[in-house]
Amino acid sequence: MFKQPVIITCAITGHRTTRAIAPVPFTPVEQAKSAQEAVKNGATIIHLHVRGNNGEESLDPERYYEVISKLKQIVPTPIIEITPRGTDRSAQRPVTFERGNLVKISAAMWGNKPELKPEMCALNLSTRNIDEKTIILNPPSEIRDQIERIYSLGLIPRCDVYDLGDIRVALGLLEKGILREPLHFLLILGSYSGIGATSQELEYMVKYLPEQCHWTALGTGSRYNSFIAEQAILLGGHIRTGFEDETYVSKGRKANSNAELVANLKTLCEKLGRPIATPDLAREILGLQQSPQQQLVSVL
């Protein structure tokens, strides 16, 4: 049985989940408080999308800064993982076009303040159907450009992997020296056009990962989230939940908060005999620099 502590990522908001589905935090204060509660219940990494006050998707660097600064003020300890994914409003098509690397990340997203800089950034590696009406576009040139920006800003990319082909893309980029070891993967199971969400399929993906890497598994939706988390815990991986991915804490019962979803997975880790990583231990495991925010950061 694997005894390495489990790192729990909480995707507190997402860019598609609405309040008709779950009590999603939108404003900077709401997101910061939701992150604080999630960390208190065991989350170590906060996966961050930003929204307008009315819930509209935002791609504005200033909005990222508002959210990150408020989050660091209220709860300075977790690892922040930003995401550049968003909807391309300029695409005049009968289907919705998203781009995994739509936002060109820059230091403006944290107000050019080193003490607010996130430590990780999500990286989409492929073009695929997200659902029957949504396509996500990720041209290879945009992927390479985004990787260069991520590294130049001192962040670590975490590769979103929907199937074995995405792992092959990542390994190809590693071989060319575009990505660097150790690689960080988010294995996404049960999506519309990706690999399924069985234990055999998770094991199959893990088998093709490089030996020197870190991986987190995510089961999409209430049907798969807890199940894939359990399988990942047993296989020695890390796990993710949150309102971007899951809205039910158990069958037929909606979660009241991100913290409740995190607590659910923490209980699962304890049941299976694996401890929960603290933020600083998670940084040590992932090879990240120790956080400079060991006290509240004033951003006023």
C-alpha positions in Angstrom: 0.0 0.0 0.0 1.3 3.5 -0.9 1.9 5.6 2.1 3.1 8.9 0.4 0.7 11.7 1.5 -2.1 12.6 -0.9 -2.2 16.0 -2.5 -5.8 17.2 -2.9 -6.6 19.8 -5.6 -9.8 21.8 -5.4 -11.2 23.4 -8.5 -13.4 25.9 -6.7 -15.2 27.6 -9.6 -14.5 26.4 -13.1 -15.7 28.5 -16.1 -18.9 26.7 -16.9 -20.6 25.7 -13.6 -23.6 27.9 -12.8 -25.4 28.7 -9.6 -28.4 26.8 -10.9 -26.2 23.7 -10.4 -24.1 24.5 -7.3 -23.3 27.5 -5.0 -20.3 28.4 -7.0 -18.1 31.3 -5.6 -17.8 34.1 -8.1 -16.4 37.3 -6.5 -12.8 37.6 -5.2 -14.0 37.5 -1.6 -16.2 34.5 -2.3 -13.4 32.6 -4.0 -11.0 33.4 -1.3 -13.3 32.2 1.5 -14.2 29.1 -0.5 -10.5 28.4 -0.9 -9.9 29.0 2.8 -12.6 26.5 3.8 -11.3 23.9 1.2 -7.8 24.2 2.6 -9.1 23.8 6.2 -10.7 20.5 5.1 -7.6 19.2 3.4 -7.0 20.9 0.0 -3.5 21.8 -0.9 -3.8 23.1 -4.5 -6.4 25.6 -5.5 -7.2 25.4 -9.3 -8.3 28.9 -10.2 -10.7 30.1 -12.9 -12.0 33.7 -12.5 -15.5 35.0 -13.0 -17.3 38.3 -13.0 -19.4 39.3 -10.0 -22.5 38.0 -11.9 -20.9 34.7 -12.8 -19.8 35.6 -16.3 -16.6 34.1 -17.5 -13.6 36.5 -17.2 -10.3 36.4 -19.1 -9.2 39.8 -17.8 -5.7 39.7 -16.2 -6.9 42.4 -13.7 -9.6 40.0 -12.5 -7.0 37.3 -11.9 -5.0 39.8 -9.9 -8.1 40.8 -7.8 -8.8 37.1 -7.0 -5.2 36.0 -6.4 -4.5 39.0 -4.1 -7.6 38.5 -2.1 -7.0 34.7 -1.8 -3.4 35.2 -0.7 -4.6 37.8 1.9 -7.2 35.4 3.4 -5.4 32.1 3.0 -1.7 32.4 2.0 -0.6 28.8 2.3 -2.0 26.8 -0.6 -0.4 26.2 -4.0 -2.3 28.3 -6.6 -2.7 26.8 -10.1 -4.1 29.2 -12.6 -5.7 28.2 -15.9 -5.6 30.0 -19.2 -8.6 28.1 -20.6 -11.7 30.0 -21.8 -14.4 30.5 -24.4 -13.4 32.2 -27.6 -16.2 34.7 -28.1 -14.8 35.8 -31.5 -15.6 32.4 -33.1 -18.8 32.9 -35.0 -19.8 29.2 -35.2 -23.0 27.2 -34.4 -20.9 25.4 -31.7 -19.0 26.9 -28.8 -15.3 27.1 -29.2 -13.0 27.0 -26.2 -9.3 27.4 -26.2 -7.2 25.7 -23.6 -4.5 28.4 -24.0 -6.7 31.4 -24.7 -5.3 33.6 -22.0 -1.7 34.5 -22.6 -0.4 34.3 -19.1 1.6 37.2 -17.8 2.8 38.8 -14.6 -0.1 41.2 -14.9 -2.3 38.4 -13.6 -0.6 38.7 -10.2 0.0 42.5 -10.4 3.7 42.0 -11.1 4.1 41.2 -7.4 6.5 38.2 -6.8 4.8 37.4 -3.5 1.5 36.8 -5.3 2.8 34.7 -8.1 1.0 31.3 -8.6 3.2 28.2 -8.7 1.5 26.1 -11.3 -0.5 26.6 -14.5 -2.8 24.2 -16.3 -1.8 23.2 -19.8 -4.1 21.7 -22.4 -2.4 19.5 -25.0 -5.0 18.5 -27.5 -8.1 19.5 -29.6 -11.2 17.6 -28.8 -15.0 17.6 -28.4 -15.9 18.6 -24.8 -19.6 17.8 -25.3 -22.1 17.7 -28.2 -22.0 21.5 -28.7 -18.5 22.5 -27.5 -15.0 22.1 -29.1 -11.8 22.9 -27.4 -9.0 24.0 -29.8 -5.3 23.7 -28.9 -3.1 24.1 -32.0 0.5 22.8 -31.4 2.0 26.2 -32.0 -0.2 27.8 -29.2 0.7 24.9 -26.8 4.4 25.5 -27.4 4.1 29.3 -27.0 2.2 28.8 -23.7 4.8 26.4 -22.4 7.5 29.0 -23.1 5.5 31.7 -21.2 4.8 29.4 -18.3 8.5 28.5 -17.8 9.7 32.1 -18.5 7.5 33.3 -15.6 8.8 30.7 -13.2 5.6 28.5 -13.1 5.3 24.8 -13.5 2.9 23.4 -16.2 0.5 20.7 -15.2 -0.5 18.7 -18.4 -4.2 18.0 -18.8 -4.5 14.4 -20.2 -7.8 13.1 -21.5 -6.4 9.9 -23.2 -3.2 8.1 -24.1 -2.6 10.4 -27.1 -2.2 13.4 -24.7 0.5 11.5 -22.8 2.3 10.8 -26.1 2.1 14.5 -26.9 3.6 15.4 -23.6 6.4 12.9 -23.9 7.1 14.2 -27.4 7.4 17.7 -26.0 9.7 16.4 -23.3 11.9 14.7 -25.8 12.2 17.9 -27.8 13.2 19.8 -24.7 10.0 22.0 -24.7 8.7 20.4 -21.5 11.0 19.7 -18.6 11.2 16.9 -16.1 9.7 16.1 -13.8 6.4 16.3 -15.7 3.1 17.0 -13.8 0.0 15.3 -15.1 -3.8 15.7 -14.5 -5.4 12.5 -15.7 -9.0 13.3 -16.7 -11.3 10.2 -16.9 -14.9 10.0 -18.0 -15.1 13.0 -20.2 -17.2 13.2 -23.3 -14.5 12.3 -25.8 -11.7 11.0 -23.6 -10.9 7.7 -22.0 -13.5 6.0 -19.8 -13.5 6.0 -16.0 -12.8 2.4 -15.0 -10.0 1.2 -12.7 -8.5 -0.7 -15.7 -8.4 2.5 -17.8 -6.7 4.5 -15.0 -4.1 1.8 -14.6 -3.6 1.8 -18.4 -2.9 5.5 -18.4 -0.6 5.3 -15.4 1.4 2.5 -17.0 2.4 4.9 -19.8 3.5 7.8 -17.6 7.3 8.4 -17.2 8.8 7.1 -14.0 9.9 10.5 -12.8 6.6 12.4 -12.8 3.7 13.5 -10.5 0.1 12.7 -11.4 -3.3 13.5 -10.2 -6.5 11.8 -11.3 -9.9 13.3 -11.8 -13.2 11.6 -12.5 -15.6 13.9 -14.2 -19.0 14.4 -12.5 -20.8 12.7 -9.7 -20.7 9.4 -11.5 -17.0 9.1 -11.5 -15.3 11.6 -9.1 -15.2 9.7 -5.9 -14.6 6.4 -7.6 -11.6 7.6 -9.6 -10.3 9.3 -6.4 -10.4 6.0 -4.6 -8.6 4.2 -7.4 -5.9 6.9 -7.6 -5.3 6.7 -3.8 -4.8 3.0 -4.1 -2.4 3.4 -7.0 -0.3 6.1 -5.3 -1.5 9.1 -7.1 -3.1 12.4 -6.1 -6.7 13.6 -6.4 -8.9 16.5 -7.4 -12.5 17.6 -6.7 -14.5 20.9 -6.5 -17.5 22.5 -8.2 -15.7 22.6 -11.5 -15.7 18.8 -11.5 -18.4 17.6 -9.2 -21.5 18.9 -7.4 -22.7 15.9 -5.3 -21.2 14.9 -2.0 -23.0 11.6 -2.2 -25.7 9.9 -4.3 -28.7 12.2 -4.5 -27.3 14.8 -2.2 -25.8 18.1 -3.5 -22.7 19.5 -1.8 -23.2 22.8 0.0 -19.6 23.9 -0.5 -16.3 23.0 -2.0 -15.1 22.3 1.5 -17.7 19.5 1.8 -16.4 17.9 -1.4 -12.8 18.1 -0.2 -13.7 16.7 3.3 -15.4 13.8 1.5 -12.2 12.8 -0.2 -10.1 13.4 2.9 -12.3 10.9 4.7 -11.7 8.5 1.8 -7.9 8.9 2.1 -8.1 8.2 5.8 -10.2 5.1 5.2 -7.6 3.8 2.8 -4.6 4.6 5.0 -3.0 7.5 3.2 -2.3 10.7 5.0 -3.1 14.2 3.6 -0.2 16.4 2.5 0.1 19.9 4.0 0.8 22.7 1.6 4.5 22.8 2.4 4.8 19.0 2.3 3.1 19.1 -1.1 5.6 21.6 -2.3 8.4 19.3 -1.2 6.8 16.3 -2.9 6.3 18.3 -6.2 9.7 19.9 -6.1 8.3 23.4 -5.8 10.0 26.2 -4.0 8.9 26.9 -0.5 6.1 29.5 -0.4 7.3 33.0 0.6 3.8 33.6 2.0 4.1 32.3 5.5 2.2 35.3 6.8 -0.7 37.3 5.6 0.1 39.4 2.5 -1.2 42.9 2.5 -2.4 43.9 -0.9 -4.1 47.1 0.1 
